[in-house]
Amino acid sequence: MKKATFLLPVAVVVGALVLSSLFIVDERQKALVLQFGQIKAVKENPGLAMKIPLIQEVVRYDDRILSLDTAPIEVTPSDDRRLIVDAFARYRIADVVQFRQAVGVGGLRVAEDRLAGILTTQTRQVLGADGVTSNTILSADRAELMTRIRDQSAARASALGLDVVDVRLVQTNLPDQNLDATFARMRAEREREAADEIARGEEAAQRVRAQADRTVVELVSESTRDAEITRGEADAERNRVFAQAYGADQDFFEFYRSLTAYERALQGGNSSMVITPDSEFFDYLDGSSGRDK
């Protein structure tokens, strides 16, 4: 009975030591076995692993691709047009031993601070290089610039045991103090273009009006000419008819002309004429001319 009482605690202690010597490495992780701060083993494959209990400890690091957003920075391209740029990076821990030696117990926090500094420096260098203008940064050529930033950042981040997978420029904006000037310049350009369009429209309208006025003058002149020709031809025909009628019966023609003169002279109820009684104007009124003939 005493022996069983003694063995039970021993079994519990041994079981606890065995369990504490075992640890599991997740497929999304890498692990380091440390002994008094020194690296004793690297566990990169998922599964069950062992360590010396109470003496060794296990530190795990994420083996997935991680994300880092940088703070907005101001860059000055070769055309001296300042821009505000912010970027994000995708990275992973490529060498867990080198990573531990570079950042120590600070882990990802220290690593991301250093990586952010590297990205900021390389972004300023690439975007501020000779031949890189603000138009280049804002055009489709920015893909090549992002590749250059990624490659240069990866070369420097390798000392931290990191592999920079990708770098992207998120936003590229003008500083606030430059926005008003840029908008004013754009507004002035649009107003100048609008004034040019209005001037060209007025010029075209003047040409159309001048052409219309000339057409009106030509049409009126032609119509007046045709009317005068027609009127002349009508007058000639009228005179021909009168002459023919006069030649056919001279007395009747004189009678007709006299009646026409009476009609035109004696119009309205208040018409007055002062002539001598023996005037030839009354030849056909008193009947004497008809009696003589």
C-alpha positions in Angstrom: 0.0 0.0 0.0 2.8 2.4 0.9 4.6 1.5 -2.4 1.5 2.3 -4.5 1.2 5.6 -2.6 4.8 6.4 -3.5 4.7 5.4 -7.1 1.5 7.5 -7.9 3.2 10.9 -7.4 6.3 9.7 -9.3 4.1 8.6 -12.2 2.3 12.0 -12.2 5.7 13.8 -12.2 7.1 11.7 -15.0 3.9 12.1 -17.1 4.1 15.8 -16.6 7.7 15.9 -17.7 6.9 13.8 -20.7 4.0 16.0 -21.7 6.1 19.1 -21.2 8.8 17.7 -23.4 6.4 17.4 -26.4 5.1 20.2 -28.5 3.2 20.5 -31.8 4.3 22.6 -34.7 1.4 23.9 -36.8 1.6 23.8 -40.5 1.2 27.6 -40.5 4.2 28.1 -38.2 7.9 27.6 -37.8 9.4 26.9 -34.4 12.7 27.5 -32.6 13.9 25.5 -29.6 15.8 27.8 -27.3 18.1 26.9 -24.4 19.0 29.8 -22.2 18.4 32.1 -25.2 20.5 30.1 -27.6 19.0 28.3 -30.6 19.3 24.6 -30.3 16.8 23.3 -32.9 14.7 24.6 -35.8 11.4 23.0 -36.5 10.0 24.0 -39.9 8.0 20.9 -40.7 4.6 20.5 -39.1 4.1 17.7 -36.6 5.1 16.5 -33.1 8.5 17.5 -31.8 10.4 17.2 -28.5 12.4 19.4 -26.2 14.1 19.2 -22.9 11.5 20.1 -20.3 12.2 23.0 -17.9 15.5 23.8 -19.7 14.4 24.5 -23.3 11.5 26.6 -24.6 9.8 26.9 -27.9 9.2 30.1 -29.8 6.8 30.0 -32.7 6.7 32.3 -35.7 4.1 32.7 -38.4 5.1 31.1 -41.7 2.3 32.7 -43.7 2.5 35.7 -46.0 2.0 38.8 -43.8 0.9 42.3 -44.6 2.4 45.7 -43.7 0.9 49.1 -44.4 3.3 52.0 -44.5 2.6 55.5 -43.3 2.0 58.2 -46.0 5.3 59.8 -47.1 6.1 62.8 -49.2 8.3 62.2 -52.3 9.7 64.7 -54.8 10.0 63.3 -58.4 12.5 64.8 -60.9 9.9 67.4 -62.1 9.8 68.8 -58.5 6.1 68.1 -58.2 5.6 66.8 -54.6 3.4 63.8 -54.1 2.0 62.1 -51.0 2.4 58.3 -51.4 1.5 55.4 -49.1 2.2 51.7 -49.9 1.7 48.2 -48.5 3.9 45.2 -48.6 3.5 41.5 -48.5 6.3 39.6 -46.8 7.1 36.4 -45.0 9.7 35.0 -42.6 12.1 33.2 -44.9 14.9 32.4 -42.5 13.6 31.9 -39.0 17.1 31.6 -37.5 18.4 34.8 -39.1 15.1 36.5 -38.1 15.6 35.6 -34.4 19.1 36.8 -34.5 18.2 40.1 -36.1 15.2 41.1 -34.0 15.7 39.1 -30.8 12.8 38.9 -28.5 11.1 41.9 -30.2 9.7 39.5 -32.8 7.3 40.8 -35.5 6.9 44.3 -33.9 10.6 45.1 -34.2 10.8 43.4 -37.6 7.9 45.4 -39.1 9.3 48.7 -37.7 12.6 48.0 -39.5 10.8 46.8 -42.7 8.7 49.9 -42.7 11.9 52.0 -42.6 13.4 50.0 -45.5 10.2 50.5 -47.6 10.1 54.2 -46.9 13.7 54.7 -47.9 13.5 52.6 -51.1 10.2 54.3 -52.1 11.8 57.7 -51.8 14.9 56.6 -53.7 13.0 55.0 -56.6 10.4 57.7 -57.0 12.9 60.4 -56.6 15.4 59.0 -59.2 16.4 60.8 -62.3 13.9 60.4 -65.1 11.0 59.6 -62.8 8.3 62.3 -63.1 5.0 62.7 -61.4 3.4 61.7 -64.7 5.4 58.4 -64.7 4.2 57.7 -61.1 0.6 58.4 -62.0 0.6 56.4 -65.2 0.7 52.7 -66.0 4.6 52.8 -65.7 4.1 52.8 -61.9 4.1 48.9 -62.1 7.7 49.0 -63.0 8.5 51.4 -60.2 6.7 49.1 -57.7 8.8 46.2 -58.9 12.0 48.2 -58.4 10.9 49.1 -54.9 10.1 45.5 -54.1 13.4 44.2 -55.4 15.5 46.8 -53.6 13.5 46.3 -50.4 13.9 42.5 -50.6 17.7 42.8 -50.9 17.9 44.9 -47.7 15.2 42.9 -45.8 17.0 39.7 -46.3 19.4 40.7 -43.5 16.3 40.4 -41.2 15.5 37.0 -42.5 12.5 38.4 -44.4 11.4 37.8 -48.0 9.5 40.8 -49.5 6.9 39.2 -51.8 5.2 42.3 -53.2 5.0 46.1 -52.8 2.1 48.2 -54.0 1.5 51.9 -54.1 -2.0 52.4 -52.6 -2.6 56.1 -53.1 -0.7 58.9 -54.9 -2.0 62.3 -54.1 -0.9 65.9 -54.3 -0.2 67.7 -51.0 -3.1 69.9 -49.8 -1.2 73.1 -50.5 -0.7 72.0 -54.1 -4.3 70.9 -54.7 -5.7 74.4 -54.9 -3.0 75.6 -57.3 -3.5 72.5 -59.5 -7.3 72.9 -59.5 -6.9 76.6 -60.3 -4.6 75.8 -63.2 -7.0 73.1 -64.5 -9.9 75.5 -64.2 -7.9 78.2 -66.1 -7.1 75.7 -68.9 -10.7 74.7 -69.2 -11.9 78.3 -69.2 -9.4 79.1 -72.0 -10.5 76.1 -74.0 -14.1 77.2 -73.5 -13.3 80.8 -74.6 -11.5 79.4 -77.7 -14.6 77.2 -78.5 -16.9 80.2 -78.1 -14.7 82.4 -80.3 -14.6 79.7 -83.0 -18.4 79.4 -82.7 -18.9 83.1 -83.0 -16.6 83.2 -86.1 -18.6 80.3 -87.7 -21.9 82.1 -86.8 -20.6 85.3 -88.5 -19.7 83.4 -91.6 -23.2 81.8 -91.7 -24.8 85.2 -91.2 -22.7 86.8 -93.9 -23.5 83.9 -96.3 -27.2 84.2 -95.4 -27.2 88.0 -95.9 -25.5 87.7 -99.3 -28.0 85.0 -100.3 -30.9 87.3 -99.3 -29.4 90.2 -101.3 -28.9 87.9 -104.3 -32.4 86.5 -104.1 -34.0 90.0 -103.7 -31.9 91.3 -106.6 -32.9 88.4 -108.8 -36.5 88.7 -107.8 -36.5 92.5 -108.4 -34.9 92.0 -111.8 -37.4 89.3 -112.8 -40.3 91.5 -111.5 -39.1 94.5 -113.6 -38.7 92.3 -116.6 -42.2 91.0 -116.1 -43.6 94.4 -115.5 -41.9 95.8 -118.6 -43.2 92.9 -120.7 -46.7 93.6 -119.2 -46.5 97.3 -120.0 -45.3 96.5 -123.5 -48.2 94.1 -124.0 -50.6 96.7 -122.5 -49.4 99.4 -124.9 -49.6 97.0 -127.8 -53.2 96.2 -126.9 -54.0 99.9 -126.5 -52.3 100.7 -129.8 -54.1 97.9 -131.6 -57.4 99.0 -130.1 -56.7 102.6 -131.0 -55.9 101.6 -134.5 -59.1 99.5 -134.8 -61.6 102.2 -133.7 -60.2 105.6 -132.9 -63.5 107.1 -131.8 -64.2 104.3 -129.4 -60.7 104.5 -128.0 -61.2 108.3 -127.3 -64.5 107.6 -125.7 -63.0 104.9 -123.4 -60.1 107.2 -122.4 -62.6 110.0 -121.6 -64.7 107.7 -119.4 -61.6 106.5 -117.6 -60.6 110.2 -117.0 -64.1 110.9 -115.6 -63.9 107.9 -113.2 -60.6 109.0 -111.9 -61.5 112.7 -111.6 -65.0 112.4 -110.1 -64.4 110.2 -107.1 -66.1 110.7 -103.7 -69.1 112.8 -102.8 -67.0 116.0 -102.2 -65.1 116.1 -105.5 -65.0 119.6 -107.1 -63.7 120.7 -110.5 -63.3 124.3 -111.7 -63.3 124.4 -115.5 -65.0 126.4 -118.3 -68.2 125.0 -119.6 -66.9 124.7 -123.1 -63.9 122.6 -122.0 -63.2 119.5 -124.1 -63.4 117.5 -120.9 -67.2 117.6 -121.1 -67.5 116.6 -124.7 -68.9 113.1 -123.8 -70.9 114.4 -120.9 -73.1 116.9 -122.8 -73.4 114.7 -125.8 -72.2 117.3 -128.3 -69.3 115.2 -129.4 -71.5 112.3 -130.2 -74.0 114.5 -132.1 -71.2 116.1 -134.2 -69.9 112.7 -135.1 
